[in-house]
Amino acid sequence: MYYRQYYVSPIGRLSLVAGEEVLYGIWLKGQNHFQSGFKEEELADTSNPILEVTKKWLQAYFKGENPSPDDLPLAERGTAFQQRVWLALSEIPMGQIRTYGQIGKATSCQSAQAVGTAVGKNPWLILVPCHRVLPSSGRIGKYAAGEEAKRFLLQLEGIRFDKS
């Protein structure tokens, strides 16, 4: 059984999906790959302990705190390459950024496009901080949840970027 709760955040309505023991995803309503891998009829709109911890984590994050993502057990999802990219994302400290090239180097991948695709399919919005990855130009770049959400998250963390 999969449990879903919605969380109203400063960037919009987030869908949180968990099982009995793991978190499957955090998505912004309407984002690319929204609730990827789940059908509506599989989701019970009720809470469970994993979702409660996730909501507390999000509350702390949006207050400007730096909650530990280690408190949330993540489901094993994605391809081996995606998992390597998502692990590299999870290692970016709050308030810091990496470029797609740096993520590529960390995952032994020479294709910025492949890295970008894997970053875009990250199912744990905010928790696995794909918003902390910028193009080498220093500009905002793309974001599965939209440019405005990415700008908000970067500014919340005090990250400077080229606003053009």
C-alpha positions as CSV (number, residue, x, y, z in Angstrom):
1,M,0.0,0.0,0.0
2,Y,1.2,3.5,-0.8
3,Y,0.2,6.5,1.3
4,R,-0.1,10.1,0.0
5,Q,-0.4,13.4,1.8
6,Y,-0.3,16.9,0.4
7,Y,1.9,19.5,2.0
8,V,1.2,23.2,1.2
9,S,4.7,24.8,0.9
10,P,5.9,28.3,-0.1
11,I,6.5,26.9,-3.6
12,G,3.1,25.2,-4.0
13,R,1.3,22.0,-3.2
14,L,3.7,19.1,-2.7
15,S,2.6,15.5,-3.0
16,L,4.4,13.2,-0.6
17,V,4.2,9.4,-1.3
18,A,5.5,6.7,1.1
19,G,5.1,3.0,1.9
20,E,5.2,1.5,5.3
21,E,9.0,2.0,5.7
22,V,10.3,4.3,2.9
23,L,9.6,7.6,1.2
24,Y,9.0,7.2,-2.5
25,G,8.8,10.8,-3.5
26,I,8.1,14.5,-3.1
27,W,6.7,16.3,-6.1
28,L,5.4,19.7,-6.8
29,K,1.9,19.5,-8.2
30,G,2.2,19.9,-12.0
31,Q,6.0,19.3,-12.2
32,N,7.6,17.1,-14.8
33,H,7.5,13.4,-13.8
34,F,4.8,14.2,-11.2
35,Q,4.2,11.1,-9.0
36,S,6.3,9.1,-11.6
37,G,5.6,5.3,-11.3
38,F,2.4,5.7,-9.4
39,K,-1.2,5.5,-10.5
40,E,-3.9,7.4,-8.7
41,E,-5.8,4.3,-7.7
42,E,-2.7,2.9,-5.9
43,L,-2.5,5.9,-3.6
44,A,-4.4,6.1,-0.3
45,D,-4.9,9.7,0.8
46,T,-4.0,9.1,4.4
47,S,-0.9,9.7,6.6
48,N,1.6,7.3,8.1
49,P,4.7,7.7,10.2
50,I,7.1,8.2,7.2
51,L,4.8,11.0,5.9
52,E,4.6,12.7,9.3
53,V,8.4,12.8,9.5
54,T,8.6,14.1,6.0
55,K,6.2,16.9,6.8
56,K,8.2,17.9,9.8
57,W,11.4,17.8,7.7
58,L,9.8,20.2,5.2
59,Q,8.5,22.5,7.9
60,A,12.0,22.8,9.3
61,Y,13.5,23.3,5.8
62,F,11.1,26.1,4.9
63,K,11.8,27.8,8.2
64,G,15.4,28.1,7.0
65,E,16.8,25.3,9.2
66,N,19.1,22.6,7.9
67,P,17.3,19.3,8.8
68,S,19.2,16.1,8.2
69,P,17.9,14.1,5.2
70,D,19.2,11.0,7.0
71,D,16.0,11.0,9.1
72,L,14.1,9.9,6.0
73,P,14.5,6.4,4.6
74,L,14.3,6.6,0.8
75,A,13.0,3.9,-1.4
76,E,15.3,2.3,-3.9
77,R,14.3,3.8,-7.2
78,G,15.7,4.5,-10.6
79,T,18.5,3.0,-12.7
80,A,22.0,2.5,-11.4
81,F,23.1,5.7,-13.1
82,Q,20.2,7.7,-11.7
83,Q,21.0,6.4,-8.3
84,R,24.7,7.5,-8.6
85,V,23.5,11.0,-9.7
86,W,21.0,11.2,-6.9
87,L,23.6,10.2,-4.4
88,A,25.9,12.9,-5.7
89,L,23.0,15.4,-5.3
90,S,22.4,14.3,-1.7
91,E,26.0,15.1,-0.9
92,I,25.7,18.8,-1.9
93,P,25.6,20.8,1.4
94,M,22.8,23.3,2.0
95,G,23.9,26.7,0.8
96,Q,26.2,25.3,-1.9
97,I,25.9,24.6,-5.5
98,R,27.4,22.2,-8.1
99,T,27.5,22.3,-11.8
100,Y,26.2,19.6,-14.1
101,G,29.9,19.0,-15.1
102,Q,30.9,18.5,-11.4
103,I,28.1,16.0,-11.0
104,G,29.2,14.3,-14.2
105,K,32.8,14.1,-12.9
106,A,31.6,12.7,-9.5
107,T,29.5,10.0,-11.3
108,S,32.1,9.3,-14.0
109,C,29.7,10.5,-16.7
110,Q,31.0,12.7,-19.5
111,S,27.5,13.6,-20.8
112,A,26.0,16.8,-19.2
113,Q,22.8,15.9,-21.0
114,A,22.6,12.4,-19.3
115,V,23.4,14.1,-15.9
116,G,20.7,16.7,-16.6
117,T,18.1,14.0,-17.4
118,A,18.9,12.1,-14.3
119,V,18.8,15.3,-12.2
120,G,15.4,16.1,-13.7
121,K,13.9,12.7,-12.8
122,N,14.9,13.0,-9.1
123,P,11.8,11.9,-7.2
124,W,12.6,13.6,-3.9
125,L,12.2,17.3,-4.7
126,I,14.0,19.5,-2.1
127,L,15.1,16.5,0.0
128,V,17.6,15.3,-2.6
129,P,18.6,18.9,-3.6
130,C,18.5,18.9,-7.4
131,H,17.8,22.7,-7.1
132,R,21.5,23.1,-6.1
133,V,22.7,22.1,-9.6
134,L,23.3,25.0,-12.0
135,P,24.8,25.2,-15.5
136,S,28.5,26.3,-15.6
137,S,27.2,29.7,-16.9
138,G,26.0,30.4,-13.3
139,R,22.5,31.0,-14.6
140,I,19.5,29.4,-13.0
141,G,19.1,26.6,-15.5
142,K,16.1,24.3,-15.8
143,Y,14.2,22.7,-13.0
144,A,11.5,20.0,-13.1
145,A,9.3,22.0,-10.7
146,G,9.8,25.3,-12.6
147,E,12.2,28.2,-12.6
148,E,10.3,30.2,-9.9
149,A,10.4,27.3,-7.5
150,K,14.2,26.9,-8.1
151,R,14.8,30.6,-7.6
152,F,12.8,30.5,-4.3
153,L,14.7,27.5,-3.0
154,L,18.1,28.9,-3.9
155,Q,17.3,32.2,-2.3
156,L,16.0,30.5,0.8
157,E,19.4,28.9,1.2
158,G,21.3,32.1,0.5
159,I,22.7,30.8,-2.8
160,R,23.8,33.5,-5.3
161,F,23.2,32.9,-9.0
162,D,23.0,34.9,-12.2
163,K,19.4,36.2,-12.4
164,S,19.5,36.8,-16.1
